[in-house]
Amino acid sequence: MSTDKTATRRALDGVRVLDMSRILAGPWCGMQLADLGAEVIKIENPDGGDDTRHLGAAIAGGERTYFITVNRTKRSVAIDFSKQAGQELVRDLVRKSDVFVENYKLGGLDKFGLDYESLKATNPRLIYVSISGYGRVGPEAARLGYDFVLQGESGLMSVTGAPDGGPMKVGVPVVDIMTGMYATQAVLAALLARDKTGEGQLVDLSLFECVLANLSIIASNALLLDEVPQRQGNAHVDIAPYDTFPCSDGDLIITVANDAQFQRLCSALELPEAAANPLFLRNESRRKNRDAMNAILHARLKTQTRAHWHARLEAVGVACGAVRNIKEAIASAQMSGRDMVVEVDHPTAGRLKVLGSPLQMRGTPVVPPRAPPMLGQHTDEVLRETLGLDEAQIAQLRETKIVA
């Protein structure tokens, strides 16, 4: 977040987003847009709401860590859109909105008249973001898509884990997260395009394609070298040394990006023989002779602590870092003053610690985080302020169980 406390402009001031997505990829997009200043209204089914309200560990007050993770700074409106009156409410909100985000199965919103073509007729300026496992067209469009499955089917798991072990998923749901980030990027581009054309558009995002796009050099090796990439553990497939190395008190990551850095590494470790060894002079030969090189580095690094070697390597310009756990990372000195961990007031949990946005924008700072909403917490507020309904109309909707 910005350290400029006087700035009040936000990048997406005046943009309204209807977030009808659930679980992670879509809500991640909505949360990022809320960080940037958009008004994000999370539309949930009154009967339980977003699935993640019931997943993960419960904190004081009963809310779940999973939901809290991806729904900060939003407002929740509980509408039963399986009923015609509820569908009309959603369409009324669409008329007053800029972006609509959904991740229902193929055709899941058609029967409610909340598909792209129907809502485009309601609001031609609407940017409709549809997130699915495999995209909205193609032979697998109807399949359900979950992060774990897509990590496996994309090949990501085949290159994750120890060389002599089995395929391993990444420790966080990276497919969902990167898809949510691509969705945010697409919304920003679509808003710019709409400024020029006056028209909205459909954004069709697939988890499968988003993870494939992020396989980067691994995918390039498969495409250009016609090879099947293998698991490398913590090593880099193309660069050496680039790995975790055990010291006397734990593991240290060392990354050597070029030949000059390797010479500086050897100097810091006092390994002149390794520096002069023709097998290690160039990255290509170090990569081919990785095992022999690593044996020398391991033997030397084990003789001292991580802090000892960290200081020596930093002094000569070789990038390195200790392998931390999550609590250690959050508590690190670098986090102080960066507003990445903030406390917010929650209706049932009291003071709640949440992670903020990493976007540091001085001209248009991100919004200070607000607590993730309770189910339907802002229903009356949104119906009154955005749609202009009076108390009698809202009471009638509540009595007929259209809203909650």
Secondary structure, DSSP 8 states (H G I E B T S, - for coil): --S-TT----TTTT-EEEE---TTHHHHHHHHHHHTT-EEEEEE-TTT-SGGGGSS-B-TTS-BHHHHHT-TT-EEEEB-TTSHHHHHHHHHHHHT-SEEEE---TTTTGGGT-SHHHHHHH-TT-EEEEEESS-SSSTTTTS---HHHHHHHTSTGGGSS-TTS-----SS-HHHHHHHHHHHHHHHHHHHHHHHHS--EEEEEEHHHHHHHTTHHHHHHHHHH-------TTS-SS-SSEEEEEETTEEEEEE--SHHHHHHHHHHHT-HHHHH-GGGSSHHHHHHTHHHHHHHHHHHHTTS-HHHHHHHHHHTT-EEEE---HHHHHTSGGGTTTTSEEEEEETTTEEEEEE------SSS----------TTTTHHHHHHHTS---HHHHHHHHHTTSB-
